[in-house]
Amino acid sequence: MKKCVVLLAVAERLKVMCHKVVEIDLRQIGGSALTDDIDVPKDREIDDGVPVTYVPFRNAILLGFATAWAEVVGAHDVFVGVNAVDYSGYPDCRGEFLSAFEKVMNLGTKCGGFRIAAPLLKMSKKEIVLRAVKEGAPIELTHSCYSPVGGKACGWCDSCQLRLKGFAEAGVSDPVEYCK
């Protein structure tokens, strides 16, 4: 399923009143296995180092777009789904980064008064899965894969490994199809 179709399906399921799909092509910058001709690591030991799947300054770029849209529509809360517990070590997924960026949002906008909400920041993947199930999130429409094959999640990349571990620890069956 194409990303845009999935985003629209999720927005419809959650009864989102107003949303935008803005294409941002970070392949023009590169520097990551997700945006360049660099192999995505498979079945590796996830450690504290920043892996080659880190996309340089991605969350700042996305938060910048979200802040601009929030200012236009008069919103002050900007939500982001970053996680600093069970993650691959990305520097822009930490609370310190979000606090600093929130200051940038308020210094660099006409109206100010912005807050970043990161409800998943300190949750384990297990806790995220349990919360998603409790809230009725459309997890069957999502996948976390860095290297999907034919529309299926690979099951070997860091993101798949973390997701599968979270579902296993939560005792919940992952509805996503995997190649593995």
C-alpha positions in Angstrom: 0.0 0.0 0.0 1.4 3.4 -0.9 2.3 5.7 2.0 -0.2 8.4 1.0 -3.0 5.9 0.9 -2.0 4.5 4.3 -1.9 8.1 5.8 -5.3 8.8 4.5 -6.7 5.5 5.8 -5.2 6.2 9.3 -6.5 9.8 9.3 -10.0 8.6 8.2 -10.0 5.8 10.9 -9.0 8.3 13.6 -11.5 10.9 12.3 -8.8 13.6 11.8 -10.7 16.8 10.9 -7.9 18.4 8.8 -4.6 17.1 7.6 -2.0 17.6 4.9 0.2 15.2 3.1 3.4 17.1 2.2 6.1 15.3 0.3 9.6 16.0 1.6 12.2 14.1 -0.4 15.2 13.7 1.9 16.9 11.6 -0.7 18.1 14.9 -2.2 20.3 15.3 0.8 21.2 11.6 1.4 23.6 10.6 4.2 21.5 7.6 5.5 20.7 4.1 4.5 17.1 5.3 4.3 17.8 8.1 1.8 21.0 7.0 0.0 22.6 4.0 -1.7 23.7 2.5 1.6 22.7 -1.0 2.7 20.2 -1.2 5.6 21.8 -3.4 8.3 20.0 -6.6 8.9 20.0 -8.9 12.0 22.6 -6.7 13.8 23.0 -6.3 17.6 21.3 -3.0 18.4 23.8 -0.9 20.5 24.2 2.6 21.7 25.8 3.9 18.5 24.0 5.9 15.9 23.4 3.5 13.0 23.6 4.3 9.3 19.8 4.5 9.2 19.9 7.9 11.0 18.5 10.5 8.6 20.4 13.8 9.3 18.2 16.2 11.2 15.0 14.5 10.0 12.9 15.3 13.0 13.9 19.0 13.0 12.9 19.2 9.3 9.5 17.5 10.0 8.9 19.5 13.2 9.7 22.7 11.2 6.9 21.8 8.6 4.5 20.9 11.5 5.2 24.1 13.2 4.6 26.1 10.1 1.2 24.3 9.6 0.3 24.7 13.3 1.0 28.5 13.1 -1.2 28.8 10.0 -4.2 26.9 11.5 -3.8 28.4 15.0 -2.7 25.3 16.8 -0.2 25.3 19.6 0.4 21.6 20.4 2.6 19.8 17.9 2.7 16.0 18.4 5.6 13.8 17.4 6.0 10.0 17.7 9.6 9.8 18.7 10.8 7.2 21.3 14.0 7.4 23.4 13.7 4.1 25.2 13.7 1.2 22.7 15.2 2.9 19.7 18.2 2.9 17.5 20.1 5.8 19.1 19.0 8.7 16.9 20.0 12.0 18.5 16.8 13.7 17.3 14.7 11.2 19.3 15.8 12.5 22.7 13.9 14.7 25.2 16.8 17.2 25.2 16.4 17.7 21.4 12.7 18.2 21.7 13.1 20.8 24.5 15.7 22.7 22.5 13.5 22.6 19.4 10.5 23.8 21.3 12.5 26.9 22.2 13.3 27.3 18.5 9.6 27.0 17.6 8.8 29.8 20.0 11.6 32.1 19.0 11.2 31.6 15.3 7.4 32.1 14.9 5.2 35.2 15.0 2.7 33.8 17.5 4.8 31.6 19.7 3.2 29.6 22.5 4.1 26.2 21.0 4.5 23.0 22.9 5.8 19.7 21.6 3.9 16.7 22.8 5.8 13.4 22.6 3.6 10.9 24.4 5.7 7.9 23.3 9.1 9.4 24.3 9.7 7.4 27.5 7.6 4.3 26.8 9.0 0.9 25.9 7.9 -0.7 22.7 5.9 -3.1 24.8 4.1 -0.2 26.5 3.5 1.4 23.1 1.9 -1.8 21.7 -0.3 -2.2 24.8 -1.4 1.5 24.6 -2.1 1.2 20.8 -4.3 -1.8 21.4 -6.1 -0.1 24.3 -6.8 3.0 22.3 -7.8 1.0 19.2 -5.0 2.4 17.0 -5.1 1.0 13.5 -1.8 -0.9 13.9 -2.8 -3.2 11.0 -2.3 -0.2 8.7 1.2 0.5 10.0 4.7 -1.0 9.7 8.0 0.2 11.0 10.3 -1.4 8.3 13.3 0.3 6.9 13.6 -2.1 4.0 10.2 -3.4 2.9 10.0 -6.0 0.2 6.9 -6.2 -2.0 4.8 -4.3 0.5 5.8 -6.6 3.4 8.0 -5.7 6.3 11.4 -7.4 6.1 11.6 -8.6 9.7 15.4 -8.2 9.9 16.1 -4.4 10.1 16.5 -2.7 13.5 13.1 -1.2 13.3 11.4 -4.6 12.5 13.4 -6.2 15.3 12.3 -3.6 17.8 8.7 -3.8 16.7 8.6 -7.6 16.8 10.2 -7.6 20.3 7.6 -5.1 21.5 4.7 -7.1 20.3 6.2 -10.3 21.7 6.8 -8.7 25.1 3.2 -7.4 25.1 1.8 -10.8 24.2 0.1 -9.3 21.2 0.1 -10.7 17.7 1.5 -8.2 15.1 -1.0 -8.0 12.3 1.7 -6.9 9.8 3.0 -9.3 7.2 6.8 -10.0 7.3 9.0 -11.6 4.8 10.9 -13.4 7.6 
